[in-house]
Protein backbone atom coordinates (compact mmCIF):
# COMPACT_ATOMS: atom_id res chain seq x y z
CA UNK A 1 0.00 0.00 0.00
CA UNK A 2 1.28 3.47 -0.91
CA UNK A 3 0.14 6.46 1.14
CA UNK A 4 0.63 10.21 0.91
CA UNK A 5 -0.72 13.18 2.83
CA UNK A 6 -1.17 16.89 2.24
CA UNK A 7 -2.16 19.80 4.45
CA UNK A 8 -3.84 22.50 2.39
CA UNK A 9 -3.94 25.90 4.06
CA UNK A 10 -7.38 27.45 3.59
CA UNK A 11 -10.09 29.13 5.64
CA UNK A 12 -12.68 27.20 3.59
CA UNK A 13 -11.70 23.61 4.40
CA UNK A 14 -15.22 22.39 5.16
CA UNK A 15 -16.69 23.94 2.02
CA UNK A 16 -14.04 22.33 -0.21
CA UNK A 17 -14.34 18.96 1.52
CA UNK A 18 -18.11 18.89 0.98
CA UNK A 19 -17.70 20.10 -2.60
CA UNK A 20 -15.19 17.36 -3.42
CA UNK A 21 -17.29 14.62 -1.81
CA UNK A 22 -20.50 15.75 -3.53
CA UNK A 23 -18.77 16.15 -6.89
CA UNK A 24 -17.19 12.69 -6.89
CA UNK A 25 -20.22 11.13 -5.19
CA UNK A 26 -22.03 11.20 -8.53
CA UNK A 27 -19.55 8.65 -9.93
CA UNK A 28 -17.95 6.80 -7.00
CA UNK A 29 -18.69 6.10 -3.34
CA UNK A 30 -18.27 9.25 -1.26
CA UNK A 31 -19.41 10.04 2.26
CA UNK A 32 -18.91 12.97 4.60
CA UNK A 33 -20.07 14.66 7.76
CA UNK A 34 -19.23 18.09 9.21
CA UNK A 35 -15.58 17.29 9.90
CA UNK A 36 -14.43 14.47 7.64
CA UNK A 37 -15.02 12.70 4.37
CA UNK A 38 -13.98 9.69 2.32
CA UNK A 39 -13.94 9.18 -1.44
CA UNK A 40 -13.38 5.65 -2.79
CA UNK A 41 -12.07 5.57 -6.35
CA UNK A 42 -11.28 2.43 -8.35
CA UNK A 43 -7.56 3.27 -8.05
CA UNK A 44 -7.57 4.08 -4.32
CA UNK A 45 -9.11 6.10 -1.52
CA UNK A 46 -8.86 9.65 -0.26
CA UNK A 47 -9.75 10.73 3.26
CA UNK A 48 -10.40 14.38 4.05
CA UNK A 49 -10.51 16.13 7.42
CA UNK A 50 -11.31 19.69 8.39
CA UNK A 51 -8.67 21.31 10.61
CA UNK A 52 -8.37 24.89 11.83
CA UNK A 53 -7.43 26.90 8.73
CA UNK A 54 -6.57 23.76 6.71
CA UNK A 55 -7.91 20.76 4.86
CA UNK A 56 -6.02 17.56 5.70
CA UNK A 57 -5.83 15.01 2.88
CA UNK A 58 -4.68 11.40 2.94
CA UNK A 59 -4.52 9.26 -0.20
CA UNK A 60 -3.77 5.56 -0.48
CA UNK A 61 -3.48 3.17 -3.40
CA UNK A 62 -1.98 -0.23 -4.22
CA UNK A 63 0.60 1.11 -6.70
CA UNK A 64 2.70 4.25 -6.99
CA UNK A 65 1.13 5.00 -10.37
CA UNK A 66 -2.39 4.77 -8.93
CA UNK A 67 -1.37 6.96 -6.00
CA UNK A 68 0.08 9.59 -8.36
CA UNK A 69 -3.12 9.52 -10.41
CA UNK A 70 -5.27 9.86 -7.28
CA UNK A 71 -3.17 12.77 -6.01
CA UNK A 72 -3.52 14.52 -9.36
CA UNK A 73 -7.28 14.07 -9.54
CA UNK A 74 -7.85 15.40 -6.01
CA UNK A 75 -5.40 18.31 -6.39
CA UNK A 76 -6.73 19.44 -9.76
CA UNK A 77 -10.35 19.41 -8.61
CA UNK A 78 -9.55 21.14 -5.33
CA UNK A 79 -7.65 23.90 -7.15
CA UNK A 80 -10.55 24.34 -9.56
CA UNK A 81 -13.04 24.63 -6.68
CA UNK A 82 -10.70 27.08 -4.90
CA UNK A 83 -10.30 29.42 -7.87
CA UNK A 84 -10.68 32.41 -5.53
CA UNK A 85 -7.50 31.26 -3.77
CA UNK A 86 -4.88 31.29 -6.55
CA UNK A 87 -2.05 30.59 -4.08
CA UNK A 88 -3.69 27.43 -2.72
CA UNK A 89 -1.11 24.64 -2.78
CA UNK A 90 -1.55 20.88 -2.55
CA UNK A 91 1.86 19.43 -1.72
CA UNK A 92 1.61 15.66 -1.33
CA UNK A 93 4.16 13.97 0.94
CA UNK A 94 4.81 10.20 0.91
CA UNK A 95 4.01 8.46 4.17
CA UNK A 96 5.43 5.12 5.30
CA UNK A 97 2.71 2.45 5.07
C-alpha positions as CSV (number, residue, x, y, z in Angstrom):
1,X,0.0,0.0,0.0
2,X,1.3,3.5,-0.9
3,X,0.1,6.5,1.1
4,X,0.6,10.2,0.9
5,X,-0.7,13.2,2.8
6,X,-1.2,16.9,2.2
7,X,-2.2,19.8,4.5
8,X,-3.8,22.5,2.4
9,X,-3.9,25.9,4.1
10,X,-7.4,27.4,3.6
11,X,-10.1,29.1,5.6
12,X,-12.7,27.2,3.6
13,X,-11.7,23.6,4.4
14,X,-15.2,22.4,5.2
15,X,-16.7,23.9,2.0
16,X,-14.0,22.3,-0.2
17,X,-14.3,19.0,1.5
18,X,-18.1,18.9,1.0
19,X,-17.7,20.1,-2.6
20,X,-15.2,17.4,-3.4
21,X,-17.3,14.6,-1.8
22,X,-20.5,15.7,-3.5
23,X,-18.8,16.1,-6.9
24,X,-17.2,12.7,-6.9
25,X,-20.2,11.1,-5.2
26,X,-22.0,11.2,-8.5
27,X,-19.5,8.7,-9.9
28,X,-17.9,6.8,-7.0
29,X,-18.7,6.1,-3.3
30,X,-18.3,9.2,-1.3
31,X,-19.4,10.0,2.3
32,X,-18.9,13.0,4.6
33,X,-20.1,14.7,7.8
34,X,-19.2,18.1,9.2
35,X,-15.6,17.3,9.9
36,X,-14.4,14.5,7.6
37,X,-15.0,12.7,4.4
38,X,-14.0,9.7,2.3
39,X,-13.9,9.2,-1.4
40,X,-13.4,5.7,-2.8
41,X,-12.1,5.6,-6.3
42,X,-11.3,2.4,-8.3
43,X,-7.6,3.3,-8.0
44,X,-7.6,4.1,-4.3
45,X,-9.1,6.1,-1.5
46,X,-8.9,9.7,-0.3
47,X,-9.8,10.7,3.3
48,X,-10.4,14.4,4.1
49,X,-10.5,16.1,7.4
50,X,-11.3,19.7,8.4
51,X,-8.7,21.3,10.6
52,X,-8.4,24.9,11.8
53,X,-7.4,26.9,8.7
54,X,-6.6,23.8,6.7
55,X,-7.9,20.8,4.9
56,X,-6.0,17.6,5.7
57,X,-5.8,15.0,2.9
58,X,-4.7,11.4,2.9
59,X,-4.5,9.3,-0.2
60,X,-3.8,5.6,-0.5
61,X,-3.5,3.2,-3.4
62,X,-2.0,-0.2,-4.2
63,X,0.6,1.1,-6.7
64,X,2.7,4.3,-7.0
65,X,1.1,5.0,-10.4
66,X,-2.4,4.8,-8.9
67,X,-1.4,7.0,-6.0
68,X,0.1,9.6,-8.4
69,X,-3.1,9.5,-10.4
70,X,-5.3,9.9,-7.3
71,X,-3.2,12.8,-6.0
72,X,-3.5,14.5,-9.4
73,X,-7.3,14.1,-9.5
74,X,-7.8,15.4,-6.0
75,X,-5.4,18.3,-6.4
76,X,-6.7,19.4,-9.8
77,X,-10.4,19.4,-8.6
78,X,-9.6,21.1,-5.3
79,X,-7.7,23.9,-7.1
80,X,-10.6,24.3,-9.6
81,X,-13.0,24.6,-6.7
82,X,-10.7,27.1,-4.9
83,X,-10.3,29.4,-7.9
84,X,-10.7,32.4,-5.5
85,X,-7.5,31.3,-3.8
86,X,-4.9,31.3,-6.6
87,X,-2.1,30.6,-4.1
88,X,-3.7,27.4,-2.7
89,X,-1.1,24.6,-2.8
90,X,-1.5,20.9,-2.6
91,X,1.9,19.4,-1.7
92,X,1.6,15.7,-1.3
93,X,4.2,14.0,0.9
94,X,4.8,10.2,0.9
95,X,4.0,8.5,4.2
96,X,5.4,5.1,5.3
97,X,2.7,2.4,5.1
